[in-house]
């Protein structure tokens, strides 16, 4: 899937980037090369601003504190509530 990374639509590239970073945080020894490649593709070889920005964010997080990166990327997300239709 990395071989065709540049041919994929932007939304797929964003999901691949996020998925590979998450996988790296869980299995760093096995995915070091993969995360390096996808971060290079996203930050140096992409014309998509969203992809490039997300790549730089992940790169900076990983290079400063991988444990904090785990908390941010793999942390529990709050539930989404919609109270706009509730009548009090």
Phi and psi restraints in degrees (range 20) as a CNS / XPLOR table:
assign (resid 1 and name C) (resid 2 and name N)
       (resid 2 and name CA) (resid 2 and name C) 1.0 -74.7 20.0 2
assign (resid 2 and name N) (resid 2 and name CA)
       (resid 2 and name C) (resid 3 and name N) 1.0 -25.0 20.0 2
assign (resid 2 and name C) (resid 3 and name N)
       (resid 3 and name CA) (resid 3 and name C) 1.0 -64.0 20.0 2
assign (resid 3 and name N) (resid 3 and name CA)
       (resid 3 and name C) (resid 4 and name N) 1.0 -31.2 20.0 2
assign (resid 3 and name C) (resid 4 and name N)
       (resid 4 and name CA) (resid 4 and name C) 1.0 -107.2 20.0 2
assign (resid 4 and name N) (resid 4 and name CA)
       (resid 4 and name C) (resid 5 and name N) 1.0 19.7 20.0 2
assign (resid 4 and name C) (resid 5 and name N)
       (resid 5 and name CA) (resid 5 and name C) 1.0 -53.7 20.0 2
assign (resid 5 and name N) (resid 5 and name CA)
       (resid 5 and name C) (resid 6 and name N) 1.0 -46.4 20.0 2
assign (resid 5 and name C) (resid 6 and name N)
       (resid 6 and name CA) (resid 6 and name C) 1.0 -69.0 20.0 2
assign (resid 6 and name N) (resid 6 and name CA)
       (resid 6 and name C) (resid 7 and name N) 1.0 -21.3 20.0 2
assign (resid 6 and name C) (resid 7 and name N)
       (resid 7 and name CA) (resid 7 and name C) 1.0 -86.0 20.0 2
assign (resid 7 and name N) (resid 7 and name CA)
       (resid 7 and name C) (resid 8 and name N) 1.0 -12.9 20.0 2
assign (resid 7 and name C) (resid 8 and name N)
       (resid 8 and name CA) (resid 8 and name C) 1.0 -77.3 20.0 2
assign (resid 8 and name N) (resid 8 and name CA)
       (resid 8 and name C) (resid 9 and name N) 1.0 154.3 20.0 2
assign (resid 8 and name C) (resid 9 and name N)
       (resid 9 and name CA) (resid 9 and name C) 1.0 -63.4 20.0 2
assign (resid 9 and name N) (resid 9 and name CA)
       (resid 9 and name C) (resid 10 and name N) 1.0 158.4 20.0 2
assign (resid 9 and name C) (resid 10 and name N)
       (resid 10 and name CA) (resid 10 and name C) 1.0 -56.4 20.0 2
assign (resid 10 and name N) (resid 10 and name CA)
       (resid 10 and name C) (resid 11 and name N) 1.0 -40.9 20.0 2
assign (resid 10 and name C) (resid 11 and name N)
       (resid 11 and name CA) (resid 11 and name C) 1.0 -63.7 20.0 2
assign (resid 11 and name N) (resid 11 and name CA)
       (resid 11 and name C) (resid 12 and name N) 1.0 -36.0 20.0 2
assign (resid 11 and name C) (resid 12 and name N)
       (resid 12 and name CA) (resid 12 and name C) 1.0 -70.5 20.0 2
assign (resid 12 and name N) (resid 12 and name CA)
       (resid 12 and name C) (resid 13 and name N) 1.0 -40.3 20.0 2
assign (resid 12 and name C) (resid 13 and name N)
       (resid 13 and name CA) (resid 13 and name C) 1.0 -61.3 20.0 2
assign (resid 13 and name N) (resid 13 and name CA)
       (resid 13 and name C) (resid 14 and name N) 1.0 -41.9 20.0 2
assign (resid 13 and name C) (resid 14 and name N)
       (resid 14 and name CA) (resid 14 and name C) 1.0 -62.3 20.0 2
assign (resid 14 and name N) (resid 14 and name CA)
       (resid 14 and name C) (resid 15 and name N) 1.0 -42.7 20.0 2
assign (resid 14 and name C) (resid 15 and name N)
       (resid 15 and name CA) (resid 15 and name C) 1.0 -68.0 20.0 2
assign (resid 15 and name N) (resid 15 and name CA)
       (resid 15 and name C) (resid 16 and name N) 1.0 -38.7 20.0 2
assign (resid 15 and name C) (resid 16 and name N)
       (resid 16 and name CA) (resid 16 and name C) 1.0 -62.7 20.0 2
assign (resid 16 and name N) (resid 16 and name CA)
       (resid 16 and name C) (resid 17 and name N) 1.0 -44.2 20.0 2
assign (resid 16 and name C) (resid 17 and name N)
       (resid 17 and name CA) (resid 17 and name C) 1.0 -58.7 20.0 2
assign (resid 17 and name N) (resid 17 and name CA)
       (resid 17 and name C) (resid 18 and name N) 1.0 -50.5 20.0 2
assign (resid 17 and name C) (resid 18 and name N)
       (resid 18 and name CA) (resid 18 and name C) 1.0 -63.4 20.0 2
assign (resid 18 and name N) (resid 18 and name CA)
       (resid 18 and name C) (resid 19 and name N) 1.0 -44.8 20.0 2
assign (resid 18 and name C) (resid 19 and name N)
       (resid 19 and name CA) (resid 19 and name C) 1.0 -62.7 20.0 2
assign (resid 19 and name N) (resid 19 and name CA)
       (resid 19 and name C) (resid 20 and name N) 1.0 -41.7 20.0 2
assign (resid 19 and name C) (resid 20 and name N)
       (resid 20 and name CA) (resid 20 and name C) 1.0 -69.2 20.0 2
assign (resid 20 and name N) (resid 20 and name CA)
       (resid 20 and name C) (resid 21 and name N) 1.0 -38.2 20.0 2
assign (resid 20 and name C) (resid 21 and name N)
       (resid 21 and name CA) (resid 21 and name C) 1.0 -64.1 20.0 2
assign (resid 21 and name N) (resid 21 and name CA)
       (resid 21 and name C) (resid 22 and name N) 1.0 -42.5 20.0 2
assign (resid 21 and name C) (resid 22 and name N)
       (resid 22 and name CA) (resid 22 and name C) 1.0 -62.7 20.0 2
assign (resid 22 and name N) (resid 22 and name CA)
       (resid 22 and name C) (resid 23 and name N) 1.0 -42.4 20.0 2
assign (resid 22 and name C) (resid 23 and name N)
       (resid 23 and name CA) (resid 23 and name C) 1.0 -63.2 20.0 2
assign (resid 23 and name N) (resid 23 and name CA)
       (resid 23 and name C) (resid 24 and name N) 1.0 -41.3 20.0 2
assign (resid 23 and name C) (resid 24 and name N)
       (resid 24 and name CA) (resid 24 and name C) 1.0 -60.8 20.0 2
assign (resid 24 and name N) (resid 24 and name CA)
       (resid 24 and name C) (resid 25 and name N) 1.0 -40.0 20.0 2
assign (resid 24 and name C) (resid 25 and name N)
       (resid 25 and name CA) (resid 25 and name C) 1.0 -66.8 20.0 2
assign (resid 25 and name N) (resid 25 and name CA)
       (resid 25 and name C) (resid 26 and name N) 1.0 -25.9 20.0 2
assign (resid 25 and name C) (resid 26 and name N)
       (resid 26 and name CA) (resid 26 and name C) 1.0 -90.6 20.0 2
assign (resid 26 and name N) (resid 26 and name CA)
       (resid 26 and name C) (resid 27 and name N) 1.0 -33.9 20.0 2
assign (resid 26 and name C) (resid 27 and name N)
       (resid 27 and name CA) (resid 27 and name C) 1.0 -136.3 20.0 2
assign (resid 27 and name N) (resid 27 and name CA)
       (resid 27 and name C) (resid 28 and name N) 1.0 71.3 20.0 2
assign (resid 27 and name C) (resid 28 and name N)
       (resid 28 and name CA) (resid 28 and name C) 1.0 -63.5 20.0 2
assign (resid 28 and name N) (resid 28 and name CA)
       (resid 28 and name C) (resid 29 and name N) 1.0 -36.9 20.0 2
assign (resid 28 and name C) (resid 29 and name N)
       (resid 29 and name CA) (resid 29 and name C) 1.0 -64.8 20.0 2
assign (resid 29 and name N) (resid 29 and name CA)
       (resid 29 and name C) (resid 30 and name N) 1.0 -39.3 20.0 2
assign (resid 29 and name C) (resid 30 and name N)
       (resid 30 and name CA) (resid 30 and name C) 1.0 -82.5 20.0 2
assign (resid 30 and name N) (resid 30 and name CA)
       (resid 30 and name C) (resid 31 and name N) 1.0 -18.1 20.0 2
assign (resid 30 and name C) (resid 31 and name N)
       (resid 31 and name CA) (resid 31 and name C) 1.0 -121.0 20.0 2
assign (resid 31 and name N) (resid 31 and name CA)
       (resid 31 and name C) (resid 32 and name N) 1.0 14.8 20.0 2
assign (resid 31 and name C) (resid 32 and name N)
       (resid 32 and name CA) (resid 32 and name C) 1.0 -57.8 20.0 2
assign (resid 32 and name N) (resid 32 and name CA)
       (resid 32 and name C) (resid 33 and name N) 1.0 -48.4 20.0 2
assign (resid 32 and name C) (resid 33 and name N)
       (resid 33 and name CA) (resid 33 and name C) 1.0 -64.9 20.0 2
assign (resid 33 and name N) (resid 33 and name CA)
       (resid 33 and name C) (resid 34 and name N) 1.0 -40.3 20.0 2
assign (resid 33 and name C) (resid 34 and name N)
       (resid 34 and name CA) (resid 34 and name C) 1.0 -63.4 20.0 2
assign (resid 34 and name N) (resid 34 and name CA)
       (resid 34 and name C) (resid 35 and name N) 1.0 -46.3 20.0 2
assign (resid 34 and name C) (resid 35 and name N)
       (resid 35 and name CA) (resid 35 and name C) 1.0 -67.6 20.0 2
assign (resid 35 and name N) (resid 35 and name CA)
       (resid 35 and name C) (resid 36 and name N) 1.0 -35.7 20.0 2
assign (resid 35 and name C) (resid 36 and name N)
       (resid 36 and name CA) (resid 36 and name C) 1.0 -63.2 20.0 2
assign (resid 36 and name N) (resid 36 and name CA)
       (resid 36 and name C) (resid 37 and name N) 1.0 -43.3 20.0 2
assign (resid 36 and name C) (resid 37 and name N)
       (resid 37 and name CA) (resid 37 and name C) 1.0 -64.4 20.0 2
assign (resid 37 and name N) (resid 37 and name CA)
       (resid 37 and name C) (resid 38 and name N) 1.0 -47.6 20.0 2
assign (resid 37 and name C) (resid 38 and name N)
       (resid 38 and name CA) (resid 38 and name C) 1.0 -68.3 20.0 2
assign (resid 38 and name N) (resid 38 and name CA)
       (resid 38 and name C) (resid 39 and name N) 1.0 -34.9 20.0 2
assign (resid 38 and name C) (resid 39 and name N)
       (resid 39 and name CA) (resid 39 and name C) 1.0 -67.6 20.0 2
assign (resid 39 and name N) (resid 39 and name CA)
       (resid 39 and name C) (resid 40 and name N) 1.0 -36.8 20.0 2
assign (resid 39 and name C) (resid 40 and name N)
       (resid 40 and name CA) (resid 40 and name C) 1.0 -65.5 20.0 2
assign (resid 40 and name N) (resid 40 and name CA)
       (resid 40 and name C) (resid 41 and name N) 1.0 -46.6 20.0 2
assign (resid 40 and name C) (resid 41 and name N)
       (resid 41 and name CA) (resid 41 and name C) 1.0 -58.2 20.0 2
assign (resid 41 and name N) (resid 41 and name CA)
       (resid 41 and name C) (resid 42 and name N) 1.0 -44.7 20.0 2
assign (resid 41 and name C) (resid 42 and name N)
       (resid 42 and name CA) (resid 42 and name C) 1.0 -70.3 20.0 2
assign (resid 42 and name N) (resid 42 and name CA)
       (resid 42 and name C) (resid 43 and name N) 1.0 -39.2 20.0 2
assign (resid 42 and name C) (resid 43 and name N)
       (resid 43 and name CA) (resid 43 and name C) 1.0 -93.4 20.0 2
assign (resid 43 and name N) (resid 43 and name CA)
       (resid 43 and name C) (resid 44 and name N) 1.0 -29.5 20.0 2
assign (resid 43 and name C) (resid 44 and name N)
       (resid 44 and name CA) (resid 44 and name C) 1.0 -108.8 20.0 2
assign (resid 44 and name N) (resid 44 and name CA)
       (resid 44 and name C) (resid 45 and name N) 1.0 -26.0 20.0 2
assign (resid 44 and name C) (resid 45 and name N)
       (resid 45 and name CA) (resid 45 and name C) 1.0 -116.3 20.0 2
assign (resid 45 and name N) (resid 45 and name CA)
       (resid 45 and name C) (resid 46 and name N) 1.0 3.9 20.0 2
assign (resid 45 and name C) (resid 46 and name N)
       (resid 46 and name CA) (resid 46 and name C) 1.0 -104.5 20.0 2
assign (resid 46 and name N) (resid 46 and name CA)
       (resid 46 and name C) (resid 47 and name N) 1.0 142.8 20.0 2
assign (resid 46 and name C) (resid 47 and name N)
       (resid 47 and name CA) (resid 47 and name C) 1.0 -96.0 20.0 2
assign (resid 47 and name N) (resid 47 and name CA)
       (resid 47 and name C) (resid 48 and name N) 1.0 -5.6 20.0 2
assign (resid 47 and name C) (resid 48 and name N)
       (resid 48 and name CA) (resid 48 and name C) 1.0 -82.2 20.0 2
assign (resid 48 and name N) (resid 48 and name CA)
       (resid 48 and name C) (resid 49 and name N) 1.0 119.6 20.0 2
assign (resid 48 and name C) (resid 49 and name N)
       (resid 49 and name CA) (resid 49 and name C) 1.0 -64.7 20.0 2
assign (resid 49 and name N) (resid 49 and name CA)
       (resid 49 and name C) (resid 50 and name N) 1.0 -39.6 20.0 2
assign (resid 49 and name C) (resid 50 and name N)
       (resid 50 and name CA) (resid 50 and name C) 1.0 -64.2 20.0 2
assign (resid 50 and name N) (resid 50 and name CA)
       (resid 50 and name C) (resid 51 and name N) 1.0 -44.2 20.0 2
assign (resid 50 and name C) (resid 51 and name N)
       (resid 51 and name CA) (resid 51 and name C) 1.0 -64.4 20.0 2
assign (resid 51 and name N) (resid 51 and name CA)
       (resid 51 and name C) (resid 52 and name N) 1.0 -45.4 20.0 2
assign (resid 51 and name C) (resid 52 and name N)
       (resid 52 and name CA) (resid 52 and name C) 1.0 -62.6 20.0 2
assign (resid 52 and name N) (resid 52 and name CA)
       (resid 52 and name C) (resid 53 and name N) 1.0 -43.7 20.0 2
assign (resid 52 and name C) (resid 53 and name N)
       (resid 53 and name CA) (resid 53 and name C) 1.0 -62.8 20.0 2
assign (resid 53 and name N) (resid 53 and name CA)
       (resid 53 and name C) (resid 54 and name N) 1.0 -44.5 20.0 2
assign (resid 53 and name C) (resid 54 and name N)
       (resid 54 and name CA) (resid 54 and name C) 1.0 -64.9 20.0 2
assign (resid 54 and name N) (resid 54 and name CA)
       (resid 54 and name C) (resid 55 and name N) 1.0 -39.0 20.0 2
assign (resid 54 and name C) (resid 55 and name N)
       (resid 55 and name CA) (resid 55 and name C) 1.0 -60.2 20.0 2
assign (resid 55 and name N) (resid 55 and name CA)
       (resid 55 and name C) (resid 56 and name N) 1.0 -44.3 20.0 2
assign (resid 55 and name C) (resid 56 and name N)
       (resid 56 and name CA) (resid 56 and name C) 1.0 -65.6 20.0 2
assign (resid 56 and name N) (resid 56 and name CA)
       (resid 56 and name C) (resid 57 and name N) 1.0 -38.1 20.0 2
assign (resid 56 and name C) (resid 57 and name N)
       (resid 57 and name CA) (resid 57 and name C) 1.0 -61.9 20.0 2
assign (resid 57 and name N) (resid 57 and name CA)
       (resid 57 and name C) (resid 58 and name N) 1.0 -48.8 20.0 2
assign (resid 57 and name C) (resid 58 and name N)
       (resid 58 and name CA) (resid 58 and name C) 1.0 -61.4 20.0 2
assign (resid 58 and name N) (resid 58 and name CA)
       (resid 58 and name C) (resid 59 and name N) 1.0 -42.8 20.0 2
assign (resid 58 and name C) (resid 59 and name N)
       (resid 59 and name CA) (resid 59 and name C) 1.0 -60.2 20.0 2
assign (resid 59 and name N) (resid 59 and name CA)
       (resid 59 and name C) (resid 60 and name N) 1.0 -46.4 20.0 2
assign (resid 59 and name C) (resid 60 and name N)
       (resid 60 and name CA) (resid 60 and name C) 1.0 -66.6 20.0 2
assign (resid 60 and name N) (resid 60 and name CA)
       (resid 60 and name C) (resid 61 and name N) 1.0 -42.1 20.0 2
assign (resid 60 and name C) (resid 61 and name N)
       (resid 61 and name CA) (resid 61 and name C) 1.0 -60.6 20.0 2
assign (resid 61 and name N) (resid 61 and name CA)
       (resid 61 and name C) (resid 62 and name N) 1.0 -48.1 20.0 2
assign (resid 61 and name C) (resid 62 and name N)
       (resid 62 and name CA) (resid 62 and name C) 1.0 -65.5 20.0 2
assign (resid 62 and name N) (resid 62 and name CA)
       (resid 62 and name C) (resid 63 and name N) 1.0 -35.2 20.0 2
assign (resid 62 and name C) (resid 63 and name N)
       (resid 63 and name CA) (resid 63 and name C) 1.0 -79.0 20.0 2
assign (resid 63 and name N) (resid 63 and name CA)
       (resid 63 and name C) (resid 64 and name N) 1.0 -21.9 20.0 2
assign (resid 63 and name C) (resid 64 and name N)
       (resid 64 and name CA) (resid 64 and name C) 1.0 -91.2 20.0 2
assign (resid 64 and name N) (resid 64 and name CA)
       (resid 64 and name C) (resid 65 and name N) 1.0 -48.8 20.0 2
assign (resid 64 and name C) (resid 65 and name N)
       (resid 65 and name CA) (resid 65 and name C) 1.0 -158.1 20.0 2
assign (resid 65 and name N) (resid 65 and name CA)
       (resid 65 and name C) (resid 66 and name N) 1.0 95.4 20.0 2
assign (resid 65 and name C) (resid 66 and name N)
       (resid 66 and name CA) (resid 66 and name C) 1.0 -59.3 20.0 2
assign (resid 66 and name N) (resid 66 and name CA)
       (resid 66 and name C) (resid 67 and name N) 1.0 -31.3 20.0 2
assign (resid 66 and name C) (resid 67 and name N)
       (resid 67 and name CA) (resid 67 and name C) 1.0 -69.5 20.0 2
assign (resid 67 and name N) (resid 67 and name CA)
       (resid 67 and name C) (resid 68 and name N) 1.0 -40.8 20.0 2
assign (resid 67 and name C) (resid 68 and name N)
       (resid 68 and name CA) (resid 68 and name C) 1.0 -66.3 20.0 2
assign (resid 68 and name N) (resid 68 and name CA)
       (resid 68 and name C) (resid 69 and name N) 1.0 -35.9 20.0 2
assign (resid 68 and name C) (resid 69 and name N)
       (resid 69 and name CA) (resid 69 and name C) 1.0 -60.9 20.0 2
assign (resid 69 and name N) (resid 69 and name CA)
       (resid 69 and name C) (resid 70 and name N) 1.0 -40.5 20.0 2
assign (resid 69 and name C) (resid 70 and name N)
       (resid 70 and name CA) (resid 70 and name C) 1.0 -59.3 20.0 2
assign (resid 70 and name N) (resid 70 and name CA)
       (resid 70 and name C) (resid 71 and name N) 1.0 -43.4 20.0 2
assign (resid 70 and name C) (resid 71 and name N)
       (resid 71 and name CA) (resid 71 and name C) 1.0 -63.2 20.0 2
assign (resid 71 and name N) (resid 71 and name CA)
       (resid 71 and name C) (resid 72 and name N) 1.0 -39.3 20.0 2
assign (resid 71 and name C) (resid 72 and name N)
       (resid 72 and name CA) (resid 72 and name C) 1.0 -74.1 20.0 2
assign (resid 72 and name N) (resid 72 and name CA)
       (resid 72 and name C) (resid 73 and name N) 1.0 -50.3 20.0 2
assign (resid 72 and name C) (resid 73 and name N)
       (resid 73 and name CA) (resid 73 and name C) 1.0 -80.0 20.0 2
assign (resid 73 and name N) (resid 73 and name CA)
       (resid 73 and name C) (resid 74 and name N) 1.0 -39.3 20.0 2
assign (resid 73 and name C) (resid 74 and name N)
       (resid 74 and name CA) (resid 74 and name C) 1.0 -101.1 20.0 2
assign (resid 74 and name N) (resid 74 and name CA)
       (resid 74 and name C) (resid 75 and name N) 1.0 -0.5 20.0 2
assign (resid 74 and name C) (resid 75 and name N)
       (resid 75 and name CA) (resid 75 and name C) 1.0 -66.7 20.0 2
assign (resid 75 and name N) (resid 75 and name CA)
       (resid 75 and name C) (resid 76 and name N) 1.0 161.1 20.0 2
assign (resid 75 and name C) (resid 76 and name N)
       (resid 76 and name CA) (resid 76 and name C) 1.0 -66.2 20.0 2
assign (resid 76 and name N) (resid 76 and name CA)
       (resid 76 and name C) (resid 77 and name N) 1.0 138.0 20.0 2
assign (resid 76 and name C) (resid 77 and name N)
       (resid 77 and name CA) (resid 77 and name C) 1.0 -97.7 20.0 2
assign (resid 77 and name N) (resid 77 and name CA)
       (resid 77 and name C) (resid 78 and name N) 1.0 141.3 20.0 2
assign (resid 77 and name C) (resid 78 and name N)
       (resid 78 and name CA) (resid 78 and name C) 1.0 -68.5 20.0 2
assign (resid 78 and name N) (resid 78 and name CA)
       (resid 78 and name C) (resid 79 and name N) 1.0 150.0 20.0 2
assign (resid 78 and name C) (resid 79 and name N)
       (resid 79 and name CA) (resid 79 and name C) 1.0 -67.8 20.0 2
assign (resid 79 and name N) (resid 79 and name CA)
       (resid 79 and name C) (resid 80 and name N) 1.0 153.7 20.0 2
assign (resid 79 and name C) (resid 80 and name N)
       (resid 80 and name CA) (resid 80 and name C) 1.0 -100.8 20.0 2
assign (resid 80 and name N) (resid 80 and name CA)
       (resid 80 and name C) (resid 81 and name N) 1.0 126.4 20.0 2
assign (resid 80 and name C) (resid 81 and name N)
       (resid 81 and name CA) (resid 81 and name C) 1.0 -119.6 20.0 2
assign (resid 81 and name N) (resid 81 and name CA)
       (resid 81 and name C) (resid 82 and name N) 1.0 144.3 20.0 2
assign (resid 81 and name C) (resid 82 and name N)
       (resid 82 and name CA) (resid 82 and name C) 1.0 -121.6 20.0 2
assign (resid 82 and name N) (resid 82 and name CA)
       (resid 82 and name C) (resid 83 and name N) 1.0 102.4 20.0 2
assign (resid 82 and name C) (resid 83 and name N)
       (resid 83 and name CA) (resid 83 and name C) 1.0 -99.6 20.0 2
assign (resid 83 and name N) (resid 83 and name CA)
       (resid 83 and name C) (resid 84 and name N) 1.0 11.4 20.0 2
assign (resid 83 and name C) (resid 84 and name N)
       (resid 84 and name CA) (resid 84 and name C) 1.0 -68.7 20.0 2
assign (resid 84 and name N) (resid 84 and name CA)
       (resid 84 and name C) (resid 85 and name N) 1.0 -21.7 20.0 2
assign (resid 84 and name C) (resid 85 and name N)
       (resid 85 and name CA) (resid 85 and name C) 1.0 -100.6 20.0 2
assign (resid 85 and name N) (resid 85 and name CA)
       (resid 85 and name C) (resid 86 and name N) 1.0 3.6 20.0 2
assign (resid 85 and name C) (resid 86 and name N)
       (resid 86 and name CA) (resid 86 and name C) 1.0 -81.8 20.0 2
assign (resid 86 and name N) (resid 86 and name CA)
       (resid 86 and name C) (resid 87 and name N) 1.0 130.3 20.0 2
assign (resid 86 and name C) (resid 87 and name N)
       (resid 87 and name CA) (resid 87 and name C) 1.0 -103.5 20.0 2
assign (resid 87 and name N) (resid 87 and name CA)
       (resid 87 and name C) (resid 88 and name N) 1.0 126.3 20.0 2
